[in-house]
Amino acid sequence: VSAPNPRANLADVPAYAPGKPAQPGSFKLSSNENPHPPLPEMVAAAVAAIESMNRYPDMGATAMYQALADYLDVDVDRLASGTGSVGVLYHLLQAFCDPGDEVVYAWRSFEAYPIAATASAATSVQVPLTPEGGHDFAAMAAAVTERTKVVLVCTPNNPTGNAVTHTQVAEFLTQVPEHVVVVLDEAYREFVRMDDPLDALALAATHDNVVVMRTLAKAYGLAGLRVGYMVAHPDVAAAVRACALPFGVSHVAQVAAIAALNAAPQLMRQVDAIAAERDRVLVALREQGWQMPPAQGNFVWFGIGDQAMEFAAAAEAAGIVVRPFAGDGVRVSIGEPEANDRLLRLAAGFREASL
């Protein structure tokens, strides 16, 4: 007796490789988490919400949507949420892609992109990054065909760390047909410190095909509760909400999200500290002789190709868990200063041994 057969394309879905957990005495720098513990008021709100865990969450996320709308200064009907921004991405591709439609994105980029596209029966069109690790917008525009339904722009790009400028994206939009959805994935936007930063919300206000996708996992410290959202034209947002898993964002997550938004000034001071640590680490690595791309997220990228797994093994031996991408490089999150110092010692020794 044979079991029922799933869709044939599911055999092509790549596996998502999560960051490895850290052992006692080690630092976990593999998942781009906020190293600061949650604020007491966020913990108190979440604990209080647990007392009603026998009840279903608000499926309409009414209070959370209103808090987001007030925080972002957008209309509520432009919002959709999900279990992290990746959950929102799955809903969006389900809403807009028929089998065989194309999803264009830079590569290497967020490893969930090919998974989500393939699971939606869409076809991935991967456009190589520039040698510096950034988006090649001319090549991406050329890759758009009559079958293209969605273009994904990850900025800062995970895992290389490069961020796009507002000028680059504004120009790119003039080259993309208006019926193609352009997703500006800003999971790490709060960490950006550069000239001409992307104002994605401004572009979404003037382009009906632009979707701004964000998360409360990174800068806001809610990685364990999974809250992501998007801002888009009301018709686009409604289509995504129609595909959303009922009751997907838990009551605890919704309450914690509101508490995080209320505590944004305090959280952004944490973000400033993380960005300062990132810059310190980046300068030190370049002084060691490493060729590092611009880092605008809460991580740095070692583009060391075939040495990626060797570096990861050396890091684990030194008490650091990193995220290797075999054949491409290693992404290392910015953690506590002690963890970052340990990374710098490891990198210096690895480079010296490799010369």
DAURNOR-V260679 format. One record per residue. N is the residue number from 1. OMEGA is omega in whole degrees, 0 to 359 (NA if undefined). D_LAST is the distance of its C-alpha to the last C-alpha in Angstrom with 2 decimals. Layout:
n-><N:N>
omega-><OMEGA:OMEGA>
d_last-><D_LAST:D_LAST>
This chain:
n-><1:2:3:4:5:6:7:8:9:10:11:12:13:14:15:16:17:18:19:20:21:22:23:24:25:26:27:28:29:30:31:32:33:34:35:36:37:38:39:40:41:42:43:44:45:46:47:48:49:50:51:52:53:54:55:56:57:58:59:60:61:62:63:64:65:66:67:68:69:70:71:72:73:74:75:76:77:78:79:80:81:82:83:84:85:86:87:88:89:90:91:92:93:94:95:96:97:98:99:100:101:102:103:104:105:106:107:108:109:110:111:112:113:114:115:116:117:118:119:120:121:122:123:124:125:126:127:128:129:130:131:132:133:134:135:136:137:138:139:140:141:142:143:144:145:146:147:148:149:150:151:152:153:154:155:156:157:158:159:160:161:162:163:164:165:166:167:168:169:170:171:172:173:174:175:176:177:178:179:180:181:182:183:184:185:186:187:188:189:190:191:192:193:194:195:196:197:198:199:200:201:202:203:204:205:206:207:208:209:210:211:212:213:214:215:216:217:218:219:220:221:222:223:224:225:226:227:228:229:230:231:232:233:234:235:236:237:238:239:240:241:242:243:244:245:246:247:248:249:250:251:252:253:254:255:256:257:258:259:260:261:262:263:264:265:266:267:268:269:270:271:272:273:274:275:276:277:278:279:280:281:282:283:284:285:286:287:288:289:290:291:292:293:294:295:296:297:298:299:300:301:302:303:304:305:306:307:308:309:310:311:312:313:314:315:316:317:318:319:320:321:322:323:324:325:326:327:328:329:330:331:332:333:334:335:336:337:338:339:340:341:342:343:344:345:346:347:348:349:350:351:352:353:354:355>
omega-><180:179:176:183:175:176:185:185:180:176:180:181:178:180:175:180:180:175:181:175:180:174:178:181:179:176:177:178:187:189:178:179:172:183:180:177:180:180:182:181:176:178:181:179:180:179:178:181:180:182:177:183:174:179:176:174:174:184:179:180:190:183:180:178:180:178:177:180:179:183:185:184:176:178:182:184:176:186:168:183:179:181:186:179:178:175:177:179:178:181:182:180:176:183:190:185:167:178:179:175:187:174:184:176:177:178:17:177:184:189:176:183:180:178:182:181:181:179:178:181:175:180:178:171:186:181:183:173:172:178:179:178:181:178:174:187:177:179:178:178:179:181:180:180:179:179:183:176:186:171:181:177:181:183:352:185:176:26:189:174:179:175:178:178:178:181:179:184:178:178:180:182:178:183:183:178:186:180:179:178:177:182:174:186:187:181:185:189:183:182:185:176:184:175:178:180:180:170:187:181:177:179:178:180:184:179:184:181:181:177:176:183:183:181:172:184:191:184:185:171:181:183:183:182:171:175:174:180:175:174:185:172:183:180:178:180:180:179:179:178:180:180:186:175:179:179:185:179:187:177:179:180:180:180:179:179:178:179:179:179:178:181:186:180:179:180:180:173:173:179:177:180:179:179:178:177:178:181:177:180:182:178:182:180:178:177:176:180:178:174:186:175:177:181:179:174:176:183:174:186:173:180:190:171:186:178:187:184:177:178:181:178:178:179:180:178:179:178:176:175:183:181:179:172:189:178:183:183:184:174:180:179:173:182:176:180:179:178:180:177:178:176:182:177:178:184:179:180:181:181:180:181:183:183:NA>
d_last-><58.31:55.35:54.00:54.33:51.64:49.64:48.86:46.86:44.19:43.20:41.38:38.94:38.25:34.59:34.16:33.15:30.34:31.01:28.56:28.47:30.58:29.16:30.21:31.86:29.51:26.98:26.73:27.41:25.24:25.79:29.09:29.18:32.05:33.61:32.67:36.00:38.97:41.88:44.46:47.59:49.85:47.82:47.99:51.72:52.42:50.63:52.39:55.73:55.15:54.61:58.25:59.33:56.96:60.07:60.58:58.81:56.67:58.04:57.19:57.56:55.24:57.85:56.88:53.14:53.70:55.91:53.36:50.67:53.15:54.01:50.40:49.33:52.71:53.21:56.12:56.05:56.73:53.35:51.50:50.38:48.42:46.72:44.58:41.53:40.73:39.68:43.25:44.59:42.42:43.89:47.38:46.78:45.57:48.50:50.83:49.73:48.31:50.50:49.09:47.06:46.60:43.19:40.80:38.24:35.02:31.47:28.75:26.58:28.89:30.87:30.92:34.65:35.56:35.56:37.20:39.96:40.57:40.90:43.04:45.32:45.71:44.08:41.54:38.07:36.98:33.28:32.12:28.38:26.82:25.80:22.17:22.09:23.39:27.01:30.35:31.43:35.10:36.33:35.03:36.42:39.79:39.85:39.20:42.37:45.22:48.77:47.43:45.11:46.47:43.58:40.47:37.93:35.87:33.51:32.89:30.63:28.98:27.94:25.04:23.34:25.42:26.73:30.43:32.97:35.43:39.18:39.67:37.43:39.32:42.71:42.13:40.85:44.05:46.16:44.62:45.19:48.69:50.57:51.17:47.44:46.23:43.16:41.50:39.51:37.58:36.95:35.87:33.61:35.75:36.50:32.92:32.83:32.63:32.62:35.04:37.47:36.94:38.60:42.21:42.65:46.06:47.41:46.39:47.94:51.13:51.49:50.11:51.86:49.03:46.30:45.39:43.46:41.83:40.74:40.29:41.17:38.40:35.61:36.91:40.22:38.93:41.00:38.38:40.46:43.65:42.57:44.23:43.31:45.51:45.98:48.04:49.69:52.97:55.70:56.22:52.53:52.38:55.58:54.20:51.14:53.37:55.58:52.70:51.51:51.82:55.00:54.35:50.58:49.66:51.11:53.53:51.15:48.41:50.92:52.13:48.66:47.71:50.74:49.88:46.31:47.69:50.14:47.36:45.15:45.14:43.83:41.22:40.00:39.37:37.04:35.35:34.97:33.24:30.83:30.08:29.51:27.05:25.24:25.02:23.83:20.99:20.10:20.13:17.98:15.28:15.41:15.31:11.98:10.79:11.60:13.94:16.87:20.29:23.41:24.40:28.18:28.73:28.21:24.68:21.22:19.32:15.71:15.90:13.10:15.41:15.06:12.69:15.65:17.37:14.48:13.93:17.73:18.05:15.72:17.79:20.97:20.14:19.67:23.03:22.23:23.53:21.90:22.94:20.70:21.83:20.71:19.12:19.13:17.49:18.38:21.14:21.51:24.90:25.65:27.46:28.85:27.17:26.27:24.56:22.67:21.55:20.37:18.31:16.69:15.83:14.45:12.31:10.93:10.20:8.81:6.32:5.44:5.66:3.80:0.00>
